Amino acid sequence: MATVFVRDLRFKTIVGCWDWERQVPQEVSIDLAMEWDIAAAAAGDDLAKALDYKAVSDRVTEFVQEKQFVLVESAVDGIADLIISEFGVPELTVTFSKPRAVTG
């Protein structure tokens, strides 16, 4: 097993519980650390057996923008479920941040 990282996946979406957050898209940043068995891909230098982190990134972006979560916790849980079920990643860590949510 190895860890495949996607760091600082940034896009704008509606996320948050305050009235203004439900009206104005905010930039979010997502980090993914996905455990993946790289043996088959590495042995044959075979892209088809590698984790398609571009497809994961695109799907996560689409999912979060579509759902417009109220809570970051719900977004993280949904992202984890999505990656496990759709991409077969057995274990992962998701970090979700709203860089401008808290000032000072």
Buried (B, 14 or more C-beta within 10 A) or exposed (E): EEEBEBEEBEBEBBBBEEEEBEEEEBEBBBBBBBBBEBEEBEEEEEEEBBBEBEEBBEBBBEBBBEBBBBEBEEBBEBBBEBBBEEBEBEEBEBEBBBEEBEEE
